[in-house]
Amino acid sequence: SVSADSGYISIACTPWAKIFIDNEYAGRTPIFGSIRVPVGRHTVTFNNPYFAPIVKEVDVRSKILASVNADFLKGAGYLYINVHPWGEVYVDDQWRETTPSSKPIVVSPGIRHLKIQNPAFPEITRDFNVTPGDTLRLSFSFLKNDGN
């Protein structure tokens, strides 16, 4: 029997996340079924290395199922990055792709830190602002000597 001092949280996330409830690891989505927690207010953190964390508060009542959902793609921005001759692309210090690539990199809105590496050249770094729904097309060349 369920004690009266606990309730349940069901969790969903797009595309996926590691889930922390009150800073304790609770699993990686998809999480099937629900997670039993004490009654009261809880902080649910959704972590995906490619996005800024999403933090939600939830009030859990006795024997009631509360659901918490997050969507990293809602409000995300898209980067198309062209590098001559080629480069390893990092966003916020997470490797995202090696150019050339035809598909966009999906990123959280806000200030993002871009780093492009090619072992034959000094690295290129840029900070830029992504607004929700933005598509940015950025081109860089390691061959131009412009003080990067």
C-alpha positions, 0 to 999 in steps of 0.5 A: 500500500502507498503511504499517504506521505508520497506521490508520483511524478511522470517525466517526459522530455524531447529529445532526451535528458538525464533527470535529477530530482532535488539534485539526485539522479533519477534516470534517463528519459524515456522513463517508463512509469512514474517515480515515487517521491515524498509529498511536497515541492520538488525540483526536476532538472533536465540535463542534455549536454547539447542544451542549457539545463531546463529546471522545473518545480513541481508540487506533489500531493498524496497519492496523486500523479504529477507530470513534468515535461520539457522540450529542448527543441522548443525555442531552439536555434539552428546553426549551419556552419561552413569551415574552410578547409574543415574543422571540428565544431564545439558549442559550449565546449561540447563537440557537435560535428566535423565539417563539412556537414549539411545538417544544422546544429540545434542549440539553446537560445542565448549566448553560445560559445563556438570553437572551431579546431583544425590541428594545422591552424590556431583555433577560431572562437566566437560568442554569438547570441541565438534567439528562439527559432533563429537559423544562423549561417556562419562561415569561417576560413582557417586560410584567411589570416585575419587575426582570429 
